[in-house]
Amino acid sequence: MNGPVPPRAVVFDLDGTIVDSLPLVLAAIRHGIGPFGAEPTMDIFARLGGPPAQFMATLVDDPRHVPEAMRRMFVYHRDNAHLIRPFAGARELLQQLRAVGRQSALWTGRDRRSTDGLLQANGLGEFFATVVCGDDLPSHKPDPAGLREIMRRLELESSETLLVGDADVDVLGADACGVAAVLIRHEREIAPAILAKCRQVVSTPAEAFAEVRRCVGRPA
């Protein structure tokens, strides 16, 4: 009996999957809401993937404070973005996928400007056949439109695609497209409804990269 067909392409999230930005993102959110709201925890990453105002409104004590909280968050992130680096093994995995004839794509909730800046600063842009950012389309994760657009551009079927991300919205978007998802949970608990939609749940990006290698198997 033949096993599963190895994917032709792997679609990656960016923050918390390819680049180690979660500590900075969390610090920026803390700075943004410092005068106005509660203390965010790792659980907030289940909700990331869309416009910042979407989650910021749940963290401040008054909706009128959202614009100032967002301004503070963006300034803090901008001034410290140079601290963001790829996870160990990320570049090597992307090189290996290219070497065996598999395409890599990026589906991120981050805006186009900061995404391009991060990719350029870390020399990662060359590895992605296509990139869809949070402000490229009218909708946002978990709406699957971004993933569908990637599949359209690369002429992929659902069965030929694997998604790797670290947020619930990644899994929900993949599930809506019939795409298998590998979820990096980091240090948070995952709801049973999300677990049921995952191909695999791992603790770290390194484990996710190993799972991608296992899924890809042989050259195209």
C-alpha angles and dihedrals in degrees: 000000000000119000127228115305110254112246119260091212140021119212113205133196112224113217113063091003109058100007128041097234103128096096090053093043091051091046090050092050090049090051092047097052096033096110095036117033155018131300113274119224134197088274089077089074089071087070102041120106104082136063113324091233088064094067098025091066089062093054105049126075095230128030089224089069095059097092093051093043090052092048091052091047094050094048092050092048093046093051093050103034090108087074093066114103135170117267115259108275097018096108092044091052092051090049091050093049090053091047093056095045100258121135124229124207135180127226111180138163089215116107120261096249097054092039092055090046093052093046092049095045091052098038094241104121095088092064098061120083090199138357130207116192133195094260098043095085134033092245132058139207129322084039102092096219093104093052091045089052091053091050090049093051093048094039093237132161120217091251090055094054134080124188126205120191144136104225135075089240090062091055094045092050092049092047091052088056095044089246122146113244134206110201124203106207099187104188102332136100117249121220115243091240090059094043089056091059096051128096089205137356118208134177102227141024089248090060090047091052090051090051091051090053090050092049095047092051106162135021119277 
